[in-house]
Amino acid sequence: MANTIEVGAYLITLHTYQQECLFGAIVDGVMQLNEIGQIAVDEWGRLSKKRQEIELDQWAIMPNHILAIVRVKTKVNLPESVSLVKQRHQGKPRSLSSFVAGFKAAAAKRINLVRNQPGLPVWQRSYQERLIRDEITLQRMRQIILNPSH
């Protein structure tokens, strides 16, 4: 019998290449997206809908980065004797890095079409991630995303 379990919730940060403010500006404490920022938002939502194992929690786009909580789920066949807790903590799921790589590639392609500069770097090479291990930390991370200036 296949069950869907949450492998984990991760706080991820994706930075633009050389911390360039590509996505817009903060005006009176509110992020104002430009055309490139809107492309990033569109691709973020589009790709997450295609990936059933990925669920977006809280996220925000800032002038030079995206900060998000991403939940990763998987379908597994578990015998009754296997603990779900044990299954959850077997390392970072490959689907998370695959999701990030797919997003970065799709967004970069569209952004560079708008900039008329194919092949120009949009993102830093990697991304930061942090496993969120408990509900208290999850709530704290959600507050940080909602109020990044605090």
N, C-alpha and C positions, 0 to 999 in steps of 0.2 A: 504494500500500500504506500503510495507516494504522499508525502507531507510537504508542505511549504513551510520552511523555517527561516527566521531572520538570522543571517550569519553575523550581522553586526551593523551598527550605525557608526558612520565615520564623519568626522569634521575634515573637510578638504579645502585647500586654498590653491587656486590657480592664479599665477601672476603673469602679467604681460611681459614681453621681452624688454629687458632693461628698465622695468617698472614704468614704462611709458603710459601716460594717461590716455588710453585709446577710447574708452567707453563713454566719456562724458565728463561732467563736473558736478561737484556738490555745491548747490546754491541755496543759501539760507537753511542749511542742514538737510537738504533733500537732494538725492541723487537725480540728476537730469541726464537721461540717456541721449547720446547722439545717434546717428545712423549706425555706426559700428557697434555701439552698445546694444542697440536693438537687435542687430544680427546675432550677437552673443546670446541674448535672452531667448530669441527665437530658436536657435540651435540647441540651447540647453533644454528647453521644453520639448522640442521635437524629438531629440534623441532619447530623452527619458521615457517618452511614450512608446518608443520602439523596443525598449529593453524592459521586458517584464520582470526581470530580476532586480531592477533598480527602482527605488521609490525615493522621490525627492521629499525631503522634510523642509525645514526652513532654509532659505538661501537669499543671498543679496549680491548684487553686482555693484562694484565700486569703480572709481575711475581707472584703476590699474590692476584690479584683481576680482576674482569671484570667490566668495566664501559660502560654503554650503554644508548642510548635513545631508548625507546620502545614506539611505538604508539599503542594504544588500540582502536579498532573499534567494533561496535556492530550493529546488524540489529534490527531496532525497527519499530513498527507500530505507527506512530504519526498522531493524528488528526491535521487538519490544524491549530487549535487554540493553540497547544502546541509549545512553543518556543524551538528550538534546543539548544540555549544557556542554558536554564533552565535544559534540559535533560543532558547536558554535565557535569554539576557540582553537581551531586547527590552522590558524594563520589567515592572512589577508586573502580574500577571494580574488581570483584572476578577473572576474567580471568587473570589479571596480576600476582596475587599471585599464581594462579594455574600454569601458565606458568613457573614462577621461580622455584616452587617446582618440577615440572616435569623435568626441565632442571637439577637441582641439583641432583635429584635422578638418572637420566640416566647417567649423567657424572660421578657421584661418583661410580656407579656400574662398569662402564668401567675402570675408573682410578684404582680402587682397584683390578680389575682383572690383570691389567698390573703390579701393585705393589705387587701382590700376597698377599694381606692383606685385605680380605673381612671384611666389617664392620668398617674399620678404618675411622674416620671422615675426610672429604675433605673440607667441607664448614662450615663457622660460621652459627649458628642457623637461623638467620634471614637475611634480606637484607635491604639496605637503599634505599629509594625512595623519589623522589621529583617531584611534579606536575610542569610541565613547562607551565606557564600561558600565555606567549606571544611570539611573533616571535623574539623579541630582545633577550630574555633569551634563546630561542632555538638556535639561532645563536651563542651566547656566549658559551653555553654548547657544541655545535659541535666543536668549536675551542679548548676548554679544552680537549676534547677527542682526537682530532687530534694532539695536542701539550701538552701532560700531564706534561711536565717539566716546562711549563711557567705559 
